[in-house]
Amino acid sequence: MVYGVMEGYFHWYFPGRTVIHATLTNKGVGMAPFHEFDQFIDDSIKTELVNIENGIKAGRINTGWPE
């Protein structure tokens, strides 16, 4: 999301005066990679995080935003 906005600005096609809503669906927000700690995170936790993300995207899990 941020990369796309900056790329648009750099290439002179940034629309300006627009509101961008960052969501899991449009990849504007999400979990950061674990990088060098990946080996220490149990696979069951990784699976549950994917399930939670999918539940939010599908509307099965309400985050309270927006109401």
C-alpha positions in Angstrom: 0.0 0.0 0.0 2.6 2.5 1.0 4.9 1.3 -1.7 2.2 1.8 -4.3 1.5 5.4 -3.1 5.1 6.3 -3.2 5.6 4.7 -6.6 2.6 6.7 -7.9 4.1 9.9 -6.5 7.5 9.1 -8.1 6.0 8.4 -11.5 3.6 11.4 -11.4 0.4 9.5 -11.3 -0.5 9.9 -7.6 -4.2 11.0 -7.6 -4.0 13.1 -4.5 -7.0 14.3 -2.5 -8.1 10.7 -2.2 -8.7 8.6 0.9 -7.1 5.2 1.0 -8.5 2.6 3.3 -5.9 0.0 4.1 -7.3 -3.4 4.8 -6.2 -7.0 4.9 -8.1 -7.6 1.6 -6.2 -4.9 -0.3 -3.0 -5.8 1.5 -2.8 -2.3 3.1 -2.2 -3.9 6.5 -1.1 -7.3 7.6 1.3 -9.3 9.8 4.9 -8.6 9.5 7.2 -11.5 8.6 8.9 -13.3 11.4 12.3 -13.1 9.6 15.1 -14.7 11.7 12.6 -15.6 14.4 10.5 -17.8 12.0 12.1 -21.0 13.3 10.9 -20.2 16.8 7.2 -19.7 15.9 5.3 -22.9 16.2 3.4 -24.0 13.0 0.2 -24.2 14.9 0.5 -20.5 15.7 1.2 -19.6 12.1 -1.8 -21.6 11.0 -4.1 -19.9 13.5 -2.8 -16.5 12.4 -3.7 -17.4 8.8 -7.2 -18.6 10.0 -7.7 -15.3 11.8 -6.7 -13.3 8.8 -9.0 -15.3 6.6 -11.8 -14.9 9.1 -11.4 -11.2 9.1 -11.4 -11.0 5.3 -14.5 -13.2 5.1 -16.4 -11.1 7.7 -16.6 -14.0 10.2 -14.4 -12.1 12.7 -15.4 -8.6 13.6 -12.5 -6.3 14.5 -14.8 -3.4 15.6 -13.6 -1.2 12.8 -15.4 0.4 11.1 -18.6 -0.1 13.0 
